[in-house]
Amino acid sequence: MELREELQMLEHQNKERYKWSASTLLGVIALLIDKGVITPEEVDMYKTKAEMQTFHMQKD
């Protein structure tokens, strides 16, 4: 029972860390778009590429 609680706590910490990272990443992407460093189309292209890589990694 104790091990299970510890695993749940670690899982919760990882989820919180991921949420913070995702929101920070979205802010950085928005800033780069505002500054003209990257276009929304390029963001979509990279997003699609990342999704494809994730899909292939999960399949293996």
PyMOL Python script that loads the backbone (N, CA, C, O; Angstrom):
from pymol import cmd

cmd.read_pdbstr("""\
ATOM      1  N   MET A   1       0.828  -1.202   0.000  1.00  0.00           N
ATOM      2  CA  MET A   1       0.000   0.000   0.000  1.00  0.00           C
ATOM      3  C   MET A   1       0.869   1.260   0.000  1.00  0.00           C
ATOM      4  O   MET A   1       0.560   2.231  -0.691  1.00  0.00           O
ATOM      5  N   GLU A   2       1.935   1.241   0.762  1.00  0.00           N
ATOM      6  CA  GLU A   2       2.811   2.405   0.857  1.00  0.00           C
ATOM      7  C   GLU A   2       3.486   2.705  -0.481  1.00  0.00           C
ATOM      8  O   GLU A   2       3.599   3.866  -0.877  1.00  0.00           O
ATOM      9  N   LEU A   3       3.928   1.672  -1.165  1.00  0.00           N
ATOM     10  CA  LEU A   3       4.570   1.834  -2.468  1.00  0.00           C
ATOM     11  C   LEU A   3       3.592   2.427  -3.482  1.00  0.00           C
ATOM     12  O   LEU A   3       3.955   3.283  -4.289  1.00  0.00           O
ATOM     13  N   ARG A   4       2.362   1.961  -3.427  1.00  0.00           N
ATOM     14  CA  ARG A   4       1.342   2.456  -4.344  1.00  0.00           C
ATOM     15  C   ARG A   4       1.105   3.961  -4.128  1.00  0.00           C
ATOM     16  O   ARG A   4       0.984   4.719  -5.090  1.00  0.00           O
ATOM     17  N   GLU A   5       1.042   4.375  -2.878  1.00  0.00           N
ATOM     18  CA  GLU A   5       0.855   5.801  -2.568  1.00  0.00           C
ATOM     19  C   GLU A   5       2.031   6.628  -3.078  1.00  0.00           C
ATOM     20  O   GLU A   5       1.853   7.730  -3.595  1.00  0.00           O
ATOM     21  N   GLU A   6       3.222   6.085  -2.927  1.00  0.00           N
ATOM     22  CA  GLU A   6       4.413   6.794  -3.394  1.00  0.00           C
ATOM     23  C   GLU A   6       4.393   6.934  -4.916  1.00  0.00           C
ATOM     24  O   GLU A   6       4.741   7.989  -5.448  1.00  0.00           O
ATOM     25  N   LEU A   7       3.989   5.878  -5.611  1.00  0.00           N
ATOM     26  CA  LEU A   7       3.888   5.935  -7.069  1.00  0.00           C
ATOM     27  C   LEU A   7       2.850   6.958  -7.516  1.00  0.00           C
ATOM     28  O   LEU A   7       3.067   7.683  -8.487  1.00  0.00           O
ATOM     29  N   GLN A   8       1.728   7.018  -6.813  1.00  0.00           N
ATOM     30  CA  GLN A   8       0.700   8.004  -7.147  1.00  0.00           C
ATOM     31  C   GLN A   8       1.202   9.423  -6.935  1.00  0.00           C
ATOM     32  O   GLN A   8       0.895  10.320  -7.720  1.00  0.00           O
ATOM     33  N   MET A   9       1.976   9.625  -5.873  1.00  0.00           N
ATOM     34  CA  MET A   9       2.537  10.940  -5.593  1.00  0.00           C
ATOM     35  C   MET A   9       3.520  11.349  -6.711  1.00  0.00           C
ATOM     36  O   MET A   9       3.490  12.484  -7.186  1.00  0.00           O
ATOM     37  N   LEU A  10       4.378  10.418  -7.117  1.00  0.00           N
ATOM     38  CA  LEU A  10       5.331  10.708  -8.194  1.00  0.00           C
ATOM     39  C   LEU A  10       4.616  10.989  -9.510  1.00  0.00           C
ATOM     40  O   LEU A  10       5.015  11.877 -10.264  1.00  0.00           O
ATOM     41  N   GLU A  11       3.562  10.230  -9.780  1.00  0.00           N
ATOM     42  CA  GLU A  11       2.794  10.457 -11.008  1.00  0.00           C
ATOM     43  C   GLU A  11       2.174  11.849 -10.997  1.00  0.00           C
ATOM     44  O   GLU A  11       2.178  12.536 -12.019  1.00  0.00           O
ATOM     45  N   HIS A  12       1.644  12.271  -9.854  1.00  0.00           N
ATOM     46  CA  HIS A  12       1.049  13.597  -9.720  1.00  0.00           C
ATOM     47  C   HIS A  12       2.107  14.689  -9.936  1.00  0.00           C
ATOM     48  O   HIS A  12       1.839  15.690 -10.601  1.00  0.00           O
ATOM     49  N   GLN A  13       3.296  14.496  -9.380  1.00  0.00           N
ATOM     50  CA  GLN A  13       4.377  15.473  -9.557  1.00  0.00           C
ATOM     51  C   GLN A  13       4.764  15.586 -11.028  1.00  0.00           C
ATOM     52  O   GLN A  13       4.996  16.687 -11.528  1.00  0.00           O
ATOM     53  N   ASN A  14       4.835  14.454 -11.720  1.00  0.00           N
ATOM     54  CA  ASN A  14       5.180  14.480 -13.136  1.00  0.00           C
ATOM     55  C   ASN A  14       4.112  15.208 -13.949  1.00  0.00           C
ATOM     56  O   ASN A  14       4.434  15.961 -14.867  1.00  0.00           O
ATOM     57  N   LYS A  15       2.842  14.982 -13.611  1.00  0.00           N
ATOM     58  CA  LYS A  15       1.761  15.665 -14.328  1.00  0.00           C
ATOM     59  C   LYS A  15       1.836  17.166 -14.111  1.00  0.00           C
ATOM     60  O   LYS A  15       1.644  17.936 -15.052  1.00  0.00           O
ATOM     61  N   GLU A  16       2.111  17.591 -12.892  1.00  0.00           N
ATOM     62  CA  GLU A  16       2.228  19.023 -12.606  1.00  0.00           C
ATOM     63  C   GLU A  16       3.405  19.632 -13.366  1.00  0.00           C
ATOM     64  O   GLU A  16       3.290  20.732 -13.905  1.00  0.00           O
ATOM     65  N   ARG A  17       4.516  18.936 -13.411  1.00  0.00           N
ATOM     66  CA  ARG A  17       5.698  19.417 -14.124  1.00  0.00           C
ATOM     67  C   ARG A  17       5.395  19.529 -15.620  1.00  0.00           C
ATOM     68  O   ARG A  17       5.805  20.490 -16.271  1.00  0.00           O
ATOM     69  N   TYR A  18       4.685  18.553 -16.151  1.00  0.00           N
ATOM     70  CA  TYR A  18       4.341  18.562 -17.576  1.00  0.00           C
ATOM     71  C   TYR A  18       3.431  19.738 -17.906  1.00  0.00           C
ATOM     72  O   TYR A  18       3.632  20.415 -18.914  1.00  0.00           O
ATOM     73  N   LYS A  19       2.420  19.989 -17.053  1.00  0.00           N
ATOM     74  CA  LYS A  19       1.506  21.108 -17.291  1.00  0.00           C
ATOM     75  C   LYS A  19       2.275  22.423 -17.332  1.00  0.00           C
ATOM     76  O   LYS A  19       2.050  23.256 -18.210  1.00  0.00           O
ATOM     77  N   TRP A  20       3.181  22.604 -16.378  1.00  0.00           N
ATOM     78  CA  TRP A  20       3.958  23.838 -16.322  1.00  0.00           C
ATOM     79  C   TRP A  20       4.808  23.970 -17.578  1.00  0.00           C
ATOM     80  O   TRP A  20       4.906  25.051 -18.158  1.00  0.00           O
ATOM     81  N   SER A  21       5.416  22.876 -17.992  1.00  0.00           N
ATOM     82  CA  SER A  21       6.261  22.906 -19.177  1.00  0.00           C
ATOM     83  C   SER A  21       5.447  23.224 -20.426  1.00  0.00           C
ATOM     84  O   SER A  21       5.890  23.996 -21.277  1.00  0.00           O
ATOM     85  N   ALA A  22       4.264  22.636 -20.540  1.00  0.00           N
ATOM     86  CA  ALA A  22       3.421  22.865 -21.708  1.00  0.00           C
ATOM     87  C   ALA A  22       2.977  24.325 -21.777  1.00  0.00           C
ATOM     88  O   ALA A  22       3.002  24.927 -22.851  1.00  0.00           O
ATOM     89  N   SER A  23       2.575  24.895 -20.654  1.00  0.00           N
ATOM     90  CA  SER A  23       2.120  26.283 -20.675  1.00  0.00           C
ATOM     91  C   SER A  23       3.278  27.230 -20.982  1.00  0.00           C
ATOM     92  O   SER A  23       3.103  28.229 -21.679  1.00  0.00           O
ATOM     93  N   THR A  24       4.443  26.915 -20.464  1.00  0.00           N
ATOM     94  CA  THR A  24       5.619  27.731 -20.758  1.00  0.00           C
ATOM     95  C   THR A  24       5.973  27.637 -22.240  1.00  0.00           C
ATOM     96  O   THR A  24       6.294  28.642 -22.873  1.00  0.00           O
ATOM     97  N   LEU A  25       5.914  26.433 -22.782  1.00  0.00           N
ATOM     98  CA  LEU A  25       6.218  26.236 -24.197  1.00  0.00           C
ATOM     99  C   LEU A  25       5.240  27.013 -25.077  1.00  0.00           C
ATOM    100  O   LEU A  25       5.646  27.641 -26.055  1.00  0.00           O
ATOM    101  N   LEU A  26       3.960  26.970 -24.731  1.00  0.00           N
ATOM    102  CA  LEU A  26       2.970  27.720 -25.516  1.00  0.00           C
ATOM    103  C   LEU A  26       3.258  29.218 -25.469  1.00  0.00           C
ATOM    104  O   LEU A  26       3.103  29.915 -26.471  1.00  0.00           O
ATOM    105  N   GLY A  27       3.674  29.708 -24.310  1.00  0.00           N
ATOM    106  CA  GLY A  27       4.023  31.119 -24.187  1.00  0.00           C
ATOM    107  C   GLY A  27       5.216  31.495 -25.044  1.00  0.00           C
ATOM    108  O   GLY A  27       5.232  32.553 -25.673  1.00  0.00           O
ATOM    109  N   VAL A  28       6.215  30.623 -25.065  1.00  0.00           N
ATOM    110  CA  VAL A  28       7.409  30.876 -25.885  1.00  0.00           C
ATOM    111  C   VAL A  28       7.039  30.864 -27.366  1.00  0.00           C
ATOM    112  O   VAL A  28       7.501  31.714 -28.128  1.00  0.00           O
ATOM    113  N   ILE A  29       6.206  29.905 -27.777  1.00  0.00           N
ATOM    114  CA  ILE A  29       5.784  29.830 -29.183  1.00  0.00           C
ATOM    115  C   ILE A  29       5.022  31.098 -29.569  1.00  0.00           C
ATOM    116  O   ILE A  29       5.253  31.662 -30.638  1.00  0.00           O
ATOM    117  N   ALA A  30       4.113  31.543 -28.698  1.00  0.00           N
ATOM    118  CA  ALA A  30       3.353  32.765 -28.977  1.00  0.00           C
ATOM    119  C   ALA A  30       4.282  33.963 -29.110  1.00  0.00           C
ATOM    120  O   ALA A  30       4.092  34.797 -29.995  1.00  0.00           O
ATOM    121  N   LEU A  31       5.275  34.058 -28.248  1.00  0.00           N
ATOM    122  CA  LEU A  31       6.237  35.154 -28.310  1.00  0.00           C
ATOM    123  C   LEU A  31       7.030  35.125 -29.616  1.00  0.00           C
ATOM    124  O   LEU A  31       7.244  36.162 -30.242  1.00  0.00           O
ATOM    125  N   LEU A  32       7.466  33.925 -30.023  1.00  0.00           N
ATOM    126  CA  LEU A  32       8.219  33.799 -31.270  1.00  0.00           C
ATOM    127  C   LEU A  32       7.368  34.183 -32.475  1.00  0.00           C
ATOM    128  O   LEU A  32       7.867  34.792 -33.421  1.00  0.00           O
ATOM    129  N   ILE A  33       6.092  33.832 -32.443  1.00  0.00           N
ATOM    130  CA  ILE A  33       5.193  34.217 -33.537  1.00  0.00           C
ATOM    131  C   ILE A  33       5.029  35.732 -33.553  1.00  0.00           C
ATOM    132  O   ILE A  33       5.087  36.354 -34.614  1.00  0.00           O
ATOM    133  N   ASP A  34       4.822  36.333 -32.371  1.00  0.00           N
ATOM    134  CA  ASP A  34       4.666  37.792 -32.282  1.00  0.00           C
ATOM    135  C   ASP A  34       5.895  38.526 -32.796  1.00  0.00           C
ATOM    136  O   ASP A  34       5.776  39.573 -33.432  1.00  0.00           O
ATOM    137  N   LYS A  35       7.079  37.977 -32.521  1.00  0.00           N
ATOM    138  CA  LYS A  35       8.323  38.629 -32.940  1.00  0.00           C
ATOM    139  C   LYS A  35       8.659  38.340 -34.405  1.00  0.00           C
ATOM    140  O   LYS A  35       9.615  38.898 -34.942  1.00  0.00           O
ATOM    141  N   GLY A  36       7.874  37.468 -35.054  1.00  0.00           N
ATOM    142  CA  GLY A  36       8.114  37.156 -36.458  1.00  0.00           C
ATOM    143  C   GLY A  36       9.241  36.169 -36.676  1.00  0.00           C
ATOM    144  O   GLY A  36       9.722  36.025 -37.800  1.00  0.00           O
ATOM    145  N   VAL A  37       9.673  35.487 -35.630  1.00  0.00           N
ATOM    146  CA  VAL A  37      10.767  34.520 -35.750  1.00  0.00           C
ATOM    147  C   VAL A  37      10.264  33.246 -36.420  1.00  0.00           C
ATOM    148  O   VAL A  37      10.997  32.595 -37.164  1.00  0.00           O
ATOM    149  N   ILE A  38       9.008  32.896 -36.149  1.00  0.00           N
ATOM    150  CA  ILE A  38       8.423  31.679 -36.698  1.00  0.00           C
ATOM    151  C   ILE A  38       6.970  31.993 -37.073  1.00  0.00           C
ATOM    152  O   ILE A  38       6.327  32.832 -36.442  1.00  0.00           O
ATOM    153  N   THR A  39       6.466  31.319 -38.092  1.00  0.00           N
ATOM    154  CA  THR A  39       5.091  31.559 -38.523  1.00  0.00           C
ATOM    155  C   THR A  39       4.169  30.491 -37.942  1.00  0.00           C
ATOM    156  O   THR A  39       4.630  29.409 -37.580  1.00  0.00           O
ATOM    157  N   PRO A  40       2.870  30.782 -37.849  1.00  0.00           N
ATOM    158  CA  PRO A  40       1.922  29.773 -37.374  1.00  0.00           C
ATOM    159  C   PRO A  40       1.943  28.501 -38.240  1.00  0.00           C
ATOM    160  O   PRO A  40       1.727  27.398 -37.738  1.00  0.00           O
ATOM    161  N   GLU A  41       2.203  28.668 -39.532  1.00  0.00           N
ATOM    162  CA  GLU A  41       2.276  27.515 -40.430  1.00  0.00           C
ATOM    163  C   GLU A  41       3.451  26.606 -40.057  1.00  0.00           C
ATOM    164  O   GLU A  41       3.332  25.381 -40.076  1.00  0.00           O
ATOM    165  N   GLU A  42       4.585  27.226 -39.718  1.00  0.00           N
ATOM    166  CA  GLU A  42       5.748  26.440 -39.296  1.00  0.00           C
ATOM    167  C   GLU A  42       5.464  25.708 -37.986  1.00  0.00           C
ATOM    168  O   GLU A  42       5.887  24.567 -37.802  1.00  0.00           O
ATOM    169  N   VAL A  43       4.747  26.367 -37.083  1.00  0.00           N
ATOM    170  CA  VAL A  43       4.378  25.732 -35.817  1.00  0.00           C
ATOM    171  C   VAL A  43       3.533  24.493 -36.103  1.00  0.00           C
ATOM    172  O   VAL A  43       3.762  23.434 -35.519  1.00  0.00           O
ATOM    173  N   ASP A  44       2.554  24.627 -37.004  1.00  0.00           N
ATOM    174  CA  ASP A  44       1.705  23.483 -37.367  1.00  0.00           C
ATOM    175  C   ASP A  44       2.532  22.363 -37.971  1.00  0.00           C
ATOM    176  O   ASP A  44       2.294  21.189 -37.683  1.00  0.00           O
ATOM    177  N   MET A  45       3.508  22.717 -38.812  1.00  0.00           N
ATOM    178  CA  MET A  45       4.354  21.715 -39.455  1.00  0.00           C
ATOM    179  C   MET A  45       5.156  20.947 -38.391  1.00  0.00           C
ATOM    180  O   MET A  45       5.217  19.718 -38.422  1.00  0.00           O
ATOM    181  N   TYR A  46       5.762  21.675 -37.460  1.00  0.00           N
ATOM    182  CA  TYR A  46       6.545  21.022 -36.409  1.00  0.00           C
ATOM    183  C   TYR A  46       5.658  20.178 -35.499  1.00  0.00           C
ATOM    184  O   TYR A  46       6.054  19.104 -35.047  1.00  0.00           O
ATOM    185  N   LYS A  47       4.445  20.683 -35.238  1.00  0.00           N
ATOM    186  CA  LYS A  47       3.508  19.944 -34.388  1.00  0.00           C
ATOM    187  C   LYS A  47       3.143  18.615 -35.050  1.00  0.00           C
ATOM    188  O   LYS A  47       3.140  17.570 -34.399  1.00  0.00           O
ATOM    189  N   THR A  48       2.838  18.662 -36.335  1.00  0.00           N
ATOM    190  CA  THR A  48       2.487  17.443 -37.069  1.00  0.00           C
ATOM    191  C   THR A  48       3.648  16.463 -37.063  1.00  0.00           C
ATOM    192  O   THR A  48       3.452  15.264 -36.867  1.00  0.00           O
ATOM    193  N   LYS A  49       4.856  16.969 -37.276  1.00  0.00           N
ATOM    194  CA  LYS A  49       6.040  16.110 -37.274  1.00  0.00           C
ATOM    195  C   LYS A  49       6.234  15.451 -35.906  1.00  0.00           C
ATOM    196  O   LYS A  49       6.535  14.261 -35.825  1.00  0.00           O
ATOM    197  N   ALA A  50       6.062  16.224 -34.840  1.00  0.00           N
ATOM    198  CA  ALA A  50       6.218  15.692 -33.482  1.00  0.00           C
ATOM    199  C   ALA A  50       5.154  14.644 -33.180  1.00  0.00           C
ATOM    200  O   ALA A  50       5.440  13.626 -32.551  1.00  0.00           O
ATOM    201  N   GLU A  51       3.921  14.897 -33.632  1.00  0.00           N
ATOM    202  CA  GLU A  51       2.847  13.928 -33.408  1.00  0.00           C
ATOM    203  C   GLU A  51       3.139  12.619 -34.132  1.00  0.00           C
ATOM    204  O   GLU A  51       2.883  11.540 -33.599  1.00  0.00           O
ATOM    205  N   MET A  52       3.672  12.713 -35.337  1.00  0.00           N
ATOM    206  CA  MET A  52       4.006  11.506 -36.096  1.00  0.00           C
ATOM    207  C   MET A  52       5.112  10.720 -35.406  1.00  0.00           C
ATOM    208  O   MET A  52       5.044   9.494 -35.329  1.00  0.00           O
ATOM    209  N   GLN A  53       6.123  11.409 -34.907  1.00  0.00           N
ATOM    210  CA  GLN A  53       7.222  10.740 -34.202  1.00  0.00           C
ATOM    211  C   GLN A  53       6.718  10.069 -32.932  1.00  0.00           C
ATOM    212  O   GLN A  53       7.119   8.949 -32.614  1.00  0.00           O
ATOM    213  N   THR A  54       5.834  10.757 -32.205  1.00  0.00           N
ATOM    214  CA  THR A  54       5.268  10.183 -30.977  1.00  0.00           C
ATOM    215  C   THR A  54       4.467   8.939 -31.301  1.00  0.00           C
ATOM    216  O   THR A  54       4.566   7.937 -30.593  1.00  0.00           O
ATOM    217  N   PHE A  55       3.666   8.987 -32.371  1.00  0.00           N
ATOM    218  CA  PHE A  55       2.853   7.843 -32.776  1.00  0.00           C
ATOM    219  C   PHE A  55       3.732   6.646 -33.102  1.00  0.00           C
ATOM    220  O   PHE A  55       3.451   5.526 -32.675  1.00  0.00           O
ATOM    221  N   HIS A  56       4.806   6.887 -33.865  1.00  0.00           N
ATOM    222  CA  HIS A  56       5.705   5.789 -34.237  1.00  0.00           C
ATOM    223  C   HIS A  56       6.427   5.222 -33.016  1.00  0.00           C
ATOM    224  O   HIS A  56       6.657   4.015 -32.937  1.00  0.00           O
ATOM    225  N   MET A  57       6.784   6.079 -32.072  1.00  0.00           N
ATOM    226  CA  MET A  57       7.472   5.601 -30.867  1.00  0.00           C
ATOM    227  C   MET A  57       6.527   4.758 -30.010  1.00  0.00           C
ATOM    228  O   MET A  57       6.959   3.783 -29.395  1.00  0.00           O
ATOM    229  N   GLN A  58       5.252   5.119 -29.963  1.00  0.00           N
ATOM    230  CA  GLN A  58       4.289   4.371 -29.166  1.00  0.00           C
ATOM    231  C   GLN A  58       3.978   3.026 -29.805  1.00  0.00           C
ATOM    232  O   GLN A  58       3.671   2.059 -29.107  1.00  0.00           O
ATOM    233  N   LYS A  59       4.057   2.962 -31.137  1.00  0.00           N
ATOM    234  CA  LYS A  59       3.778   1.712 -31.844  1.00  0.00           C
ATOM    235  C   LYS A  59       4.838   0.664 -31.580  1.00  0.00           C
ATOM    236  O   LYS A  59       4.529  -0.524 -31.490  1.00  0.00           O
ATOM    237  N   ASP A  60       6.077   1.087 -31.455  1.00  0.00           N
ATOM    238  CA  ASP A  60       7.207   0.140 -31.298  1.00  0.00           C
ATOM    239  C   ASP A  60       7.171  -0.605 -30.013  1.00  0.00           C
ATOM    240  O   ASP A  60       8.051  -1.426 -29.751  1.00  0.00           O
TER     241      ASP A  60
END
""", "prot")
cmd.dss("prot")
cmd.show_as("cartoon", "prot")
cmd.util.cbc("prot")
cmd.orient("prot")
